[in-house]
Amino acid sequence: VHSLYDDELRPCSRMLRLRLIEQAPALETRHGSELRNSDRLRTLCEACQGLRVEHSVAGEWAALLVGRPAFFVDVYSETDAYPEEMWSSMKVYLNNLAEGDEE
């Protein structure tokens, strides 16, 4: 949950499962079905005193940190906060990477 806060991503159930698998691949091997089980993960989060579980839309839920302000990026926003020059530089950088792979 802390790493999602650090990335300014709302720790909804789907993101929590993905982050667990991303950060601990060995857990996926040993406990894969448990990590994919949203109900089991929710039960674990609800048992944690440092988390507050709240309902979200479409059956989702989020595990929020108690006592830590929740500032999350709106991943569905169409507003682009970055200047065009940043995107142009990114395009050049990625093109250079792709050209290096072809060698």
C-alpha positions in Angstrom: 0.0 0.0 0.0 2.8 2.4 0.9 4.5 2.0 -2.6 1.2 2.8 -4.3 0.9 5.9 -2.2 4.4 6.8 -3.1 3.5 6.4 -6.8 0.3 8.5 -6.1 -1.9 5.6 -7.2 -5.1 4.8 -5.4 -4.6 1.4 -3.7 -7.7 -0.2 -5.1 -7.9 -4.0 -4.9 -6.8 -4.6 -8.5 -3.7 -2.4 -8.1 -2.9 -4.0 -4.8 -2.9 -7.5 -6.4 -0.8 -6.3 -9.3 1.7 -4.6 -6.9 2.0 -7.7 -4.7 2.8 -9.8 -7.7 5.2 -7.2 -9.1 7.1 -6.8 -5.9 7.2 -10.4 -4.8 7.3 -12.8 -7.7 8.0 -15.7 -5.3 4.7 -15.0 -3.6 2.9 -15.5 -6.9 4.4 -19.0 -7.2 3.5 -20.1 -3.7 0.3 -18.1 -3.0 -0.9 -17.2 -6.5 -4.5 -18.1 -6.1 -4.6 -16.3 -2.7 -3.2 -13.1 -4.3 -5.7 -13.2 -7.1 -8.6 -13.7 -4.6 -9.9 -10.2 -3.9 -12.1 -11.3 -1.0 -9.1 -12.9 0.8 -6.9 -9.8 0.2 -9.7 -7.6 1.5 -10.1 -9.7 4.7 -6.3 -9.3 5.3 -6.5 -5.6 4.7 -9.5 -5.2 7.0 -7.6 -7.0 9.8 -4.8 -4.5 9.6 -5.2 -1.6 12.0 -3.1 0.7 9.8 -5.6 0.4 6.9 -9.1 1.6 6.3 -10.9 -0.3 3.6 -13.6 1.6 1.7 -15.9 0.6 -1.1 -15.3 2.0 -4.6 -17.2 1.6 -7.9 -18.0 -1.6 -9.7 -17.2 -3.9 -6.8 -13.8 -2.5 -6.3 -12.5 -1.5 -2.9 -9.5 0.5 -1.7 -7.1 0.0 1.3 -6.2 3.5 2.5 -3.5 4.3 5.0 -4.8 5.6 8.3 -3.2 9.0 9.1 -1.7 9.6 5.7 -3.2 12.1 3.3 -4.5 10.5 0.2 -3.2 12.4 -2.9 -3.7 10.3 -6.0 -3.3 10.9 -9.7 -6.5 10.6 -11.6 -5.5 8.0 -14.1 -8.6 8.6 -16.2 -8.1 12.4 -16.6 -7.5 13.5 -20.1 -5.6 16.6 -18.9 -1.9 16.5 -19.9 0.2 18.3 -17.3 3.4 17.8 -19.3 4.7 20.3 -21.9 4.9 19.2 -25.6 8.7 19.5 -25.5 8.9 16.7 -22.9 6.9 14.4 -25.2 9.1 15.4 -28.1 12.2 14.6 -26.1 10.7 11.3 -25.0 10.0 10.3 -28.6 13.6 11.0 -29.6 14.9 9.0 -26.7 12.7 6.0 -27.4 13.6 6.1 -31.1 17.3 6.1 -30.2 16.7 3.1 -28.0 14.9 1.3 -30.8 17.7 2.0 -33.2 20.2 0.7 -30.7 18.3 -2.6 -30.5 18.5 -3.1 -34.2 22.3 -3.0 -34.3 
